[in-house]
C-alpha cells in the first residue's frame, strides 16, 4: 500500500527527473489522467506513460514544490509550484492536482488545473 505522503513525494521527484516509468506505477491499470480539462483524458497506465514521456520531453531544469494536501476520504487536492525551462523558455507553472485513490493507495483518477507565466517566480507566502 502506498501512503499519501510517499505518493506525493514520488510524483514530485519523478516529474523533476522526467521518470515516466515511476509515475506509471502510482496509478491503477484503468486510471484516467486529465492533463487539460478541455481535452480527452489519458487512459490506463499506457496512456499515463505516453503522456508523461511527451510532456516531459521538452522540460529541463525542473523544480517542483508540492503543497500540503487536503484530504476527503479517497479524494485529495494538492497544489504544485513548478519552475522549469520548457522548449527553451523559463516558465513558472503553478497548479493543483485533484486525485482519487483506490484502497491500495494507487491513483485511479487525476485532474490537473494549472496556468503558467514566463520567468522563474517564487510562490506567494500563503501558497501551499
C-alpha positions, 0 to 999 in steps of 0.5 A: 500500500502506498501512503499519501505522503510517499505518493506525493513525494514520488510524483514530485521527484519523478516529474523533476527527473522526467521518470515516466516509468515511476509515475506509471506505477502510482496509478491503477491499470484503468486510471484516467489522467486529465492533463487539460480539462478541455481535452480527452483524458489519458487512459490506463497506465499506457496512456499515463506513460505516453503522456508523461514521456511527451510532456516531459520531453521538452522540460529541463531544469525542473523544480517542483514544490508540492503543497500540503494536501487536503484530504476527503476520504479517497479524494485529495487536492494538492497544489504544485509550484513548478519552475522549469525551462520548457522548449527553451523558455523559463516558465513558472507553472503553478497548479493543483492536482485533484486525485482519487485513490483506490484502497491500495493507495494507487491513483485511479483518477487525476485532474490537473488545473494549472496556468503558467507565466514566463520567468522563474517566480517564487510562490506567494507566502500563503501558497501551499 
